[in-house]
Protein backbone atom coordinates (compact mmCIF):
# COMPACT_ATOMS: atom_id res chain seq x y z
CA UNK A 1 0.00 0.00 0.00
CA UNK A 2 1.32 3.40 -0.94
CA UNK A 3 0.34 6.36 1.33
CA UNK A 4 0.41 9.84 -0.07
CA UNK A 5 0.46 13.02 2.02
CA UNK A 6 -2.84 14.81 2.26
CA UNK A 7 -1.15 18.15 1.43
CA UNK A 8 1.82 18.82 -0.77
CA UNK A 9 5.18 19.01 1.00
CA UNK A 10 5.76 22.63 0.02
CA UNK A 11 2.49 23.71 1.60
CA UNK A 12 3.05 21.74 4.83
CA UNK A 13 6.56 23.14 5.46
CA UNK A 14 5.46 26.73 4.87
CA UNK A 15 2.52 26.42 7.25
CA UNK A 16 4.78 24.97 9.96
CA UNK A 17 7.23 27.86 9.54
CA UNK A 18 4.40 30.35 9.91
CA UNK A 19 3.24 28.57 13.11
CA UNK A 20 6.72 28.70 14.65
CA UNK A 21 7.02 32.41 13.86
CA UNK A 22 3.67 33.16 15.46
CA UNK A 23 4.56 31.12 18.58
CA UNK A 24 7.95 32.88 18.88
CA UNK A 25 6.25 36.27 18.57
CA UNK A 26 3.78 35.37 21.31
CA UNK A 27 6.60 34.20 23.63
CA UNK A 28 8.67 37.35 23.06
CA UNK A 29 5.63 39.58 23.57
CA UNK A 30 4.73 37.79 26.82
CA UNK A 31 8.31 38.09 28.08
CA UNK A 32 8.45 41.81 27.30
CA UNK A 33 5.08 42.38 28.97
CA UNK A 34 6.16 40.45 32.06
CA UNK A 35 9.39 42.44 32.34
CA UNK A 36 7.54 45.72 31.81
CA UNK A 37 4.95 44.78 34.45
CA UNK A 38 7.67 43.86 36.96
CA UNK A 39 9.57 47.08 36.25
CA UNK A 40 6.39 49.13 36.59
CA UNK A 41 5.68 47.43 39.93
CA UNK A 42 9.17 48.31 41.19
CA UNK A 43 8.82 51.92 40.03
CA UNK A 44 5.40 52.29 41.67
CA UNK A 45 6.72 50.74 44.89
CA UNK A 46 9.67 53.16 44.94
CA UNK A 47 7.35 56.11 44.32
CA UNK A 48 5.09 55.04 47.19
CA UNK A 49 8.06 54.51 49.49
CA UNK A 50 9.48 57.93 48.62
CA UNK A 51 6.08 59.53 49.22
CA UNK A 52 5.79 57.78 52.60
CA UNK A 53 9.26 58.99 53.61
CA UNK A 54 8.43 62.56 52.61
CA UNK A 55 5.14 62.39 54.52
CA UNK A 56 6.95 61.00 57.56
CA UNK A 57 9.50 63.83 57.45
CA UNK A 58 6.72 66.41 57.17
CA UNK A 59 4.86 64.84 60.10
CA UNK A 60 8.04 64.79 62.19
CA UNK A 61 8.66 68.47 61.40
CA UNK A 62 5.12 69.32 62.50
CA UNK A 63 5.60 67.35 65.72
CA UNK A 64 8.86 69.22 66.35
CA UNK A 65 7.04 72.51 65.81
CA UNK A 66 4.46 71.49 68.43
CA UNK A 67 7.26 70.64 70.87
CA UNK A 68 8.96 73.99 70.27
CA UNK A 69 5.69 75.82 70.85
CA UNK A 70 5.18 73.94 74.10
CA UNK A 71 8.73 74.77 75.26
CA UNK A 72 8.10 78.45 74.48
CA UNK A 73 4.88 78.44 76.50
CA UNK A 74 6.54 76.61 79.41
CA UNK A 75 9.53 78.94 79.59
CA UNK A 76 7.79 82.25 78.82
CA UNK A 77 4.58 81.94 80.86
CA UNK A 78 3.62 81.23 84.43
CA UNK A 79 0.53 79.28 83.44
CA UNK A 80 -0.24 76.00 85.16
CA UNK A 81 0.25 72.93 82.99
CA UNK A 82 -3.48 72.30 82.75
CA UNK A 83 -3.99 75.85 81.42
CA UNK A 84 -1.60 75.43 78.48
CA UNK A 85 -3.56 74.24 75.45
CA UNK A 86 -1.79 73.38 72.19
CA UNK A 87 -3.32 71.27 69.43
CA UNK A 88 -2.01 67.68 69.38
CA UNK A 89 0.33 68.38 72.33
CA UNK A 90 -0.03 67.00 75.86
CA UNK A 91 1.95 68.36 78.80
CA UNK A 92 2.07 66.76 82.23
CA UNK A 93 4.38 66.04 85.13
CA UNK A 94 6.06 62.63 84.76
CA UNK A 95 5.83 60.36 87.77
CA UNK A 96 8.17 57.74 86.36
CA UNK A 97 11.71 57.69 87.78
CA UNK A 98 14.60 58.78 85.58
CA UNK A 99 17.48 56.38 84.88
CA UNK A 100 21.12 57.31 84.29
CA UNK A 101 24.45 55.53 83.82
CA UNK A 102 27.56 57.21 85.24
CA UNK A 103 31.12 56.16 84.46
CA UNK A 104 33.77 56.13 87.18
CA UNK A 105 34.95 59.67 87.86
CA UNK A 106 32.19 61.20 85.76
CA UNK A 107 28.94 62.84 86.87
CA UNK A 108 25.39 63.53 85.71
CA UNK A 109 23.88 66.99 86.09
CA UNK A 110 20.11 67.28 86.64
CA UNK A 111 18.54 70.78 86.38
CA UNK A 112 15.77 71.21 88.95
CA UNK A 113 13.24 73.89 89.78
CA UNK A 114 11.22 73.96 92.99
CA UNK A 115 8.18 76.23 92.89
CA UNK A 116 7.19 75.85 96.53
CA UNK A 117 9.04 77.16 99.57
CA UNK A 118 8.82 73.74 101.24
CA UNK A 119 11.69 71.31 100.81
CA UNK A 120 11.24 68.60 98.19
CA UNK A 121 12.61 65.13 98.94
CA UNK A 122 14.40 63.54 96.00
CA UNK A 123 15.17 59.82 96.19
CA UNK A 124 18.40 58.52 94.63
CA UNK A 125 19.04 54.79 94.30
CA UNK A 126 22.56 53.87 93.07
CA UNK A 127 23.24 50.40 91.70
CA UNK A 128 26.93 49.72 91.04
CA UNK A 129 28.44 47.43 88.44
CA UNK A 130 30.86 46.03 91.01
CA UNK A 131 34.41 45.49 89.74
CA UNK A 132 36.95 43.30 91.50
CA UNK A 133 38.55 45.14 94.40
CA UNK A 134 36.31 48.16 93.91
CA UNK A 135 33.42 47.59 96.30
CA UNK A 136 35.21 48.50 99.52
CA UNK A 137 36.45 51.86 98.34
CA UNK A 138 33.58 53.10 96.18
CA UNK A 139 31.59 56.22 96.98
CA UNK A 140 28.77 58.23 95.43
CA UNK A 141 28.86 62.02 95.68
CA UNK A 142 25.68 64.12 95.67
CA UNK A 143 26.05 67.89 95.17
CA UNK A 144 23.43 70.61 95.08
CA UNK A 145 23.86 74.10 93.67
CA UNK A 146 21.64 76.91 94.94
CA UNK A 147 21.38 80.68 94.61
CA UNK A 148 22.49 82.75 97.54
CA UNK A 149 24.89 82.16 100.40
CA UNK A 150 26.02 78.61 100.95
CA UNK A 151 24.94 77.75 97.46
CA UNK A 152 27.00 74.57 97.07
CA UNK A 153 26.63 71.48 99.24
CA UNK A 154 28.20 68.05 98.87
CA UNK A 155 27.30 64.72 100.44
CA UNK A 156 29.19 61.45 100.07
CA UNK A 157 27.78 58.00 100.62
CA UNK A 158 29.79 54.74 100.74
CA UNK A 159 29.15 51.67 98.67
CA UNK A 160 27.73 49.87 101.71
CA UNK A 161 24.40 51.60 101.08
CA UNK A 162 24.23 50.72 97.38
CA UNK A 163 20.70 49.80 96.25
CA UNK A 164 19.35 51.58 99.36
CA UNK A 165 17.49 54.85 98.64
CA UNK A 166 19.36 58.05 99.48
CA UNK A 167 17.14 61.02 100.35
CA UNK A 168 18.27 64.54 99.52
CA UNK A 169 16.16 67.65 100.14
CA UNK A 170 15.94 70.53 97.66
CA UNK A 171 14.50 73.97 98.32
CA UNK A 172 13.18 76.78 96.14
CA UNK A 173 16.71 78.14 95.57
CA UNK A 174 18.17 74.86 94.30
CA UNK A 175 18.96 74.90 90.59
CA UNK A 176 21.05 71.77 90.05
CA UNK A 177 21.56 68.28 91.44
CA UNK A 178 24.86 66.69 90.47
CA UNK A 179 25.65 62.99 91.04
CA UNK A 180 29.23 61.75 90.67
CA UNK A 181 30.58 58.19 90.66
CA UNK A 182 33.87 58.43 92.51
CA UNK A 183 35.54 55.02 92.25
CA UNK A 184 33.14 52.65 90.44
CA UNK A 185 30.75 52.75 87.51
CA UNK A 186 27.09 53.28 88.36
CA UNK A 187 25.29 51.03 85.91
CA UNK A 188 21.76 52.05 86.84
CA UNK A 189 21.13 55.23 88.78
CA UNK A 190 17.48 55.78 89.64
CA UNK A 191 16.29 59.28 90.57
CA UNK A 192 12.69 59.71 91.65
CA UNK A 193 10.53 62.76 92.35
CA UNK A 194 12.65 65.26 90.40
CA UNK A 195 10.88 68.62 90.92
CA UNK A 196 10.04 70.87 88.02
CA UNK A 197 10.21 68.15 85.37
CA UNK A 198 7.62 68.06 82.60
CA UNK A 199 6.84 65.59 79.82
CA UNK A 200 5.79 66.96 76.45
CA UNK A 201 4.24 64.60 73.87
CA UNK A 202 3.66 66.14 70.44
CA UNK A 203 1.94 64.22 67.63
CA UNK A 204 1.37 65.13 63.98
CA UNK A 205 -0.06 63.41 60.90
CA UNK A 206 0.62 63.89 57.18
CA UNK A 207 -1.04 61.70 54.51
CA UNK A 208 -1.91 59.00 57.08
CA UNK A 209 1.68 58.97 58.39
CA UNK A 210 1.83 59.81 62.08
CA UNK A 211 4.87 60.84 64.12
CA UNK A 212 5.16 61.46 67.87
CA UNK A 213 7.93 63.10 69.89
CA UNK A 214 8.26 62.70 73.67
CA UNK A 215 10.46 65.18 75.54
CA UNK A 216 11.35 65.13 79.25
CA UNK A 217 12.91 68.30 80.58
CA UNK A 218 12.99 70.88 83.34
CA UNK A 219 10.27 73.49 82.99
CA UNK A 220 12.64 76.33 83.78
CA UNK A 221 15.71 76.89 81.63
CA UNK A 222 18.90 75.30 83.03
CA UNK A 223 21.19 77.70 84.84
CA UNK A 224 24.01 78.91 82.61
CA UNK A 225 27.32 80.42 83.62
CA UNK A 226 28.02 78.14 86.61
CA UNK A 227 31.42 76.52 86.06
CA UNK A 228 33.41 74.10 88.19
CA UNK A 229 36.76 75.21 86.74
CA UNK A 230 38.78 78.41 86.27
CA UNK A 231 41.17 79.31 83.43
CA UNK A 232 44.15 81.44 84.39
CA UNK A 233 46.02 83.19 81.58
CA UNK A 234 48.56 86.00 81.42
CA UNK A 235 47.23 87.08 78.02
CA UNK A 236 43.86 87.95 76.59
CA UNK A 237 41.75 84.95 75.72
CA UNK A 238 40.61 85.09 72.09
CA UNK A 239 37.14 83.60 71.61
Secondary structure, 3 states (H helix, E strand, C coil): CCCCCCCCHHHHHHHHHHHHHHHHHHHHHHHHHHHHHHHHHHHHHHHHHHHHHHHHHHHHHHHHHHHHHHHHHHHHCCCCHHHCCECCEEEECCCCCEEEEECCCCEEEEECCCCCCCCEEEEEECCECCCCCCHHHCEEEEEEEECCCCCEEEEEEEHHHCCCCEEEEECCCEEEEEEEECCCCEEEEEEECCCCEEEEEEEEEECCEEEEEEEEEECCCCCCCCCCCCCCCCCCCCC
